Amino acid sequence: MPNRKRTTLALAAALAGPVVVVGAPAAHAEVVDVNYQCVTPIGPKGAVSPIDIKSVRSGGGHKLTMSFQKGVSSSPVELGKGAMNPSAVIEVGGADKGKVQVSGPANTEAIPANTPIRISDLSGTYTPKKSGKVTFTAGVLTIKALGTTTTCTPRNNPGPSLELDVVGPGGPSDGSTGDGSKGGGSTGGTSGGSSAGGELPRTGPLDSAAALGTLGGTVLLTGAAGVLWLTRRGQRPAG
């Protein structure tokens, strides 16, 4: 076999190390229809709004954002800019229990009379106190406007809009968690704000990935040595 061809094959063998594919954490989001029944100053009202809850890792907690795709109530009079202030509760279940208070900015535009009140994105922070799968479900919505308060309560027993694998105190030292969602506390710390990823704890498969990476490096070095030997052998004078 010509020296050049043998050198090419040796180099290919050196570079062909194990290919490690580390899959992204499992995540499944689902928008859940919530049948809100509201107690308003002018009587009962209600509407179904699809609710979406997203999460973004924030320090030792998770910033939750609750989004309403439809309005859930209305006003008999126009609500001027900044007249309506929404807030809500997200119910925490699964491995952890509690409530997360979320809030959002006042309306940025006037809301005409007798039209659905579109709720801005509501956000707050959840800090896990226990490890495991935790669910987040839309809870009571509160709308304050013109000195009045409207309370809207889910009546259809909605399933969770979000499910997270979280790590509480005493978990892995790096505190990494995976964010995912699956339709379906006082233990989670909360903070309000205007208006949803993380990683699973690095155990098991990633440890194997590190070992395989080391093996790949060893193969690479060994192969490179073989290339050098073949090259030098090819350059030896005949005889």
HELIX and SHEET records of a PDB file:
HELIX    1   1 ASN A    3  LEU A   15  1                                  13    
HELIX    2   2 PRO A  205  GLN A  235  1                                  31    
SHEET    1   A 9 GLY A  98  SER A 103  0                                        
SHEET    2   A 9 MET A  84  GLY A  94 -1                                        
SHEET    3   A 9 GLY A 132  ALA A 145 -1                                        
SHEET    4   A 9 THR A 148  PRO A 154 -1                                        
SHEET    5   A 9 VAL A  32  THR A  40 -1                                        
SHEET    6   A 9 GLY A  43  SER A  58 -1                                        
SHEET    7   A 9 GLY A  61  PHE A  68 -1                                        
SHEET    8   A 9 LEU A 122  TYR A 126 -1                                        
SHEET    9   A 9 GLY A 192  SER A 194 -1                                        
SHEET    1   B 5 GLY A  98  SER A 103  0                                        
SHEET    2   B 5 MET A  84  GLY A  94 -1                                        
SHEET    3   B 5 GLY A 132  ALA A 145 -1                                        
SHEET    4   B 5 LEU A 162  VAL A 166 -1                                        
SHEET    5   B 5 GLY A 178  GLY A 180 -1                                        
END                                                                             
